[in-house]
Every structure is written in C-alpha cells, then in structure tokens.
Amino acid sequence: MLLKLDSDVSIDDVKNDLNEKIKNGYCKNGYTFSINLIYKLIHEHSNYEDYQWQLYRFERKVVNRNITSLLKDISSLDKALTWDCMSILARYQNQFSYRNEIAKKYIRSQA
C-alpha cells in the first residue's frame, strides 16, 4: 500500500492535541470529535499529504484499496472510530472522479 499511518503515532497524544485545539478555538468546522480526529490522523499522522495527488492518478479500485487500508489502520488504534471511518471512506469514494480529473489534468506524473 502507498498510504501508511505513522508507525509512532499515539492516539492519546493526537486526541489530547485535538482537544487543546478545540478548546483554544481552532477546528470550528461542525464535525464531530471523532471525524476531526480521523481527519487529523489522515492529514497529520500519515503520508497521505505526500501522496494524495499521485494516488488519485490511479484507477478507482487502487485508490479505494489504499484509503480503506489507511482507515483500517486508524480504526485499529481506536475501535470506536470504525463507523466514522466508514463514512469518511464513502466521502473519499464520492470525490474520486473529481480528484482523479484534477490529478490527471494538472499534476505531472511522478513515475
């Protein structure tokens, strides 16, 4: 898999950091704590940001496999996140065509 969760990630540290950010007025997006936690893990504690546009150049099943694997790794950190991971997977699946089009049109191949 192309997408990987950081091997040294501590779910408790990430939760505490997110709680602090919420308490200090950051993170005013209306999402639940769990959804924000999952997005924080994806965008700050995995290599998703490094590979997202390269990933979206692949066909749908490759992208789904990678996103699913990353979300399974996240749900293994905290089983209570499983349902929210499934809803986030659906969101990424719904955005595939749009992101695939952008990646193919604007992002040069890194191969």
NULUMDO-485444 format. One record per residue (C-alpha): residue in three letters; x, y, z. Coordinates in steps of 0.001 Angstrom, whole numbers. Layout:
REM NULUMDO-485444
+------+---------+---------+---------+
! resn !      px !      py !      pz !
+------+---------+---------+---------+
!  ALA !       X !       Y !       Z !
...
+------+---------+---------+---------+
This chain:
REM NULUMDO-485444
+------+---------+---------+---------+
! resn !      px !      py !      pz !
+------+---------+---------+---------+
!  MET !       0 !       0 !       0 !
!  LEU !    1100 !    3511 !    -790 !
!  LEU !    -645 !    5137 !    2202 !
!  LYS !     748 !    4449 !    5659 !
!  LEU !     -78 !    5653 !    9134 !
!  ASP !    2971 !    6906 !   11038 !
!  SER !    4395 !    3983 !   12989 !
!  ASP !    4959 !    6041 !   16133 !
!  VAL !    1522 !    7667 !   16310 !
!  SER !     -63 !    7780 !   19758 !
!  ILE !   -3857 !    8005 !   19609 !
!  ASP !   -3944 !    9502 !   23111 !
!  ASP !   -1488 !   12253 !   22150 !
!  VAL !   -3464 !   13049 !   18996 !
!  LYS !   -6723 !   13172 !   20986 !
!  ASN !   -5156 !   15481 !   23568 !
!  ASP !   -3782 !   17771 !   20851 !
!  LEU !   -7176 !   17913 !   19141 !
!  ASN !   -8918 !   18651 !   22456 !
!  GLU !   -6490 !   21549 !   23032 !
!  LYS !   -7112 !   22939 !   19556 !
!  ILE !  -10869 !   22755 !   20022 !
!  LYS !  -10608 !   24360 !   23466 !
!  ASN !   -8494 !   27192 !   22024 !
!  GLY !  -10996 !   27960 !   19267 !
!  TYR !   -9422 !   26127 !   16353 !
!  CYS !  -11322 !   23470 !   14465 !
!  LYS !  -14676 !   25226 !   14053 !
!  ASN !  -15975 !   23049 !   11236 !
!  GLY !  -19033 !   21443 !   12816 !
!  TYR !  -17700 !   17891 !   12525 !
!  THR !  -17850 !   15558 !   15497 !
!  PHE !  -14745 !   14995 !   17580 !
!  SER !  -14310 !   11527 !   16029 !
!  ILE !  -14475 !   12807 !   12457 !
!  ASN !  -11982 !   15575 !   13250 !
!  LEU !   -9740 !   13001 !   14912 !
!  ILE !   -9771 !   10762 !   11840 !
!  TYR !   -9015 !   13682 !    9515 !
!  LYS !   -6186 !   14771 !   11825 !
!  LEU !   -4724 !   11274 !   11704 !
!  ILE !   -5025 !   11159 !    7904 !
!  HIS !   -3573 !   14598 !    7235 !
!  GLU !   -1046 !   14976 !   10044 !
!  HIS !     -49 !   11444 !   11031 !
!  SER !     161 !    9565 !    7758 !
!  ASN !    1824 !   10072 !    4407 !
!  TYR !   -1487 !   10998 !    2727 !
!  GLU !    -435 !   14617 !    2124 !
!  ASP !    2724 !   13448 !     368 !
!  TYR !     947 !   11056 !   -1995 !
!  GLN !   -2645 !   12248 !   -2384 !
!  TRP !   -2357 !   13668 !   -5896 !
!  GLN !    -123 !   10880 !   -7108 !
!  LEU !   -2626 !    8396 !   -5682 !
!  TYR !   -5618 !    9951 !   -7453 !
!  ARG !   -3974 !    9363 !  -10821 !
!  PHE !   -4610 !    5626 !  -10345 !
!  GLU !   -7873 !    3885 !  -11104 !
!  ARG !  -10702 !    3829 !   -8581 !
!  LYS !  -10039 !     365 !   -7100 !
!  VAL !   -6394 !    1222 !   -6312 !
!  VAL !   -7431 !    4443 !   -4583 !
!  ASN !  -10201 !    2657 !   -2645 !
!  ARG !   -7810 !     -74 !   -1550 !
!  ASN !   -5293 !    2478 !    -248 !
!  ILE !   -7844 !    4671 !    1535 !
!  THR !   -9535 !    1594 !    3021 !
!  SER !   -6223 !     249 !    4292 !
!  LEU !   -5341 !    3579 !    5906 !
!  LEU !   -8766 !    3831 !    7567 !
!  LYS !   -8484 !     240 !    8845 !
!  ASP !   -5167 !    1168 !   10438 !
!  ILE !   -6839 !    4182 !   12042 !
!  SER !   -9768 !    2136 !   13349 !
!  SER !   -7321 !    -358 !   14836 !
!  LEU !   -5996 !    2474 !   17030 !
!  ASP !   -9477 !    3021 !   18459 !
!  LYS !  -12348 !     665 !   17618 !
!  ALA !  -14863 !    3421 !   18405 !
!  LEU !  -13757 !    5169 !   15191 !
!  THR !  -14835 !    2322 !   12899 !
!  TRP !  -18262 !    3685 !   11874 !
!  ASP !  -16898 !    7160 !   11308 !
!  CYS !  -14050 !    5689 !    9238 !
!  MET !  -16680 !    4041 !    7051 !
!  SER !  -18467 !    7347 !    6474 !
!  ILE !  -15162 !    9031 !    5621 !
!  LEU !  -14403 !    6218 !    3174 !
!  ALA !  -17721 !    6930 !    1458 !
!  ARG !  -16774 !   10617 !    1207 !
!  TYR !  -13434 !    9824 !    -426 !
!  GLN !  -15147 !    7386 !   -2801 !
!  ASN !  -17663 !   10064 !   -3808 !
!  GLN !  -14877 !   12533 !   -4549 !
!  PHE !  -12807 !   10121 !   -6639 !
!  SER !  -13921 !   11288 !  -10095 !
!  TYR !  -13344 !   14951 !   -9311 !
!  ARG !   -9912 !   14401 !   -7758 !
!  ASN !   -8902 !   11944 !  -10487 !
!  GLU !   -9758 !   14524 !  -13150 !
!  ILE !   -7733 !   17231 !  -11385 !
!  ALA !   -4764 !   14921 !  -10829 !
!  LYS !   -4671 !   13858 !  -14469 !
!  LYS !   -5135 !   17377 !  -15801 !
!  TYR !   -2849 !   19409 !  -13530 !
!  ILE !    -412 !   17127 !  -11745 !
!  ARG !    2570 !   15793 !  -13635 !
!  SER !    3361 !   12123 !  -13370 !
!  GLN !    5930 !   11292 !  -10733 !
!  ALA !    6742 !    7976 !  -12373 !
+------+---------+---------+---------+
